[in-house]
Each structure stands twice: as structure tokens, then as C-alpha cells.
Amino acid sequence: MPKFDLDANASSRISSNDLKGRKAVIYFYPKDDTPGCTKEAIAFTQLKPAFEAADTTIVGISADPAQKHDKFIAKHDLGITLGSDPELDTLKAFGVWVQKAMYGRKYFGIERSTFLIDANGDIARVWRKVRVAGHAEEVLKAAEALN
């Protein structure tokens, strides 16, 4: 897993070192408070007790500033950690800062992706171009099956 150390919600920090010895779900999403990103964050929040029972930490990462994460969390009563990567270093290290195309226009943005990290810090599974519906449940099953 690429190393990272980011500002997070509630004036805290989240780093790859914080995840040592535990499984982790690191999911990358385009933007706070948009329909798909909101549904995804709510789904992970609702399943947080089950992820904790599977000894798995959930971290969402976008390029939004930590202050925007705080507003997003308060608005939707989210219970997960959101990391802020406006410099794009972590996004690029995980390979989720990609060229996209919409209506013939090309631009760079975050590919909605999820990484399941094992307790040794190795990437156990990757989901790319994620569709939100049912995704958090699928990731939970994979986390529960991972020893």
C-alpha cells in the first residue's frame, strides 16, 4: 500500500501508519456532497459496526479540503474518517487520478475506486470504476473473508 499522511475531518490526521496491524478499506471518491458520493459515504457509515466487527477501518479520500469534509459529515451524520488530498499525491500513488471524458471533453479527476488492505499493509483487493449500489456490502463481505 502506498504511504500517506493526510489532513482529515475534525481537525485530525489519517496516515497509513495509523492502519498498521488492522485491515482497512480505503475508498476514493470524486467530491463531497454529490449524490453518488453521499450514497457511498452513508452506506459505509451504516455498515461501520459490521466493518469494526471484522477489525476493518474505513477511510474515504478525496481532493476536497478537510473543512469541506466536516460540513459533509455534519450534514449527513457520517461516522467515517475522510482524508483530504488537495495536492493529489495519495490519489496519484494509488492510481486513481485519471483522465476522464464527458460529452467529448477530456479532463482529470478521481476514479471512484476502493482498496481492501490486509493487516500486513498489502493490497488484498481492488475495485475500480465503482458503482455505488451494493458496493459497501460487497466490500464488507470481502473484508469479513480476509484473514
Secondary structure, DSSP 4 states (H G I P E B T S, - for coil): ----EEEETTTEEEEGGGGTTSEEEEEE-S-TTSHHHHHHHHHHHHTHHHHHHTTEEEEEEESS-HHHHHHHHHHHT--SEEEE-TT-HHHHHTT-EEEEEETTEEEEEE--EEEEE-TTS-EEEEE-S--STTHHHHHHHHHHH--
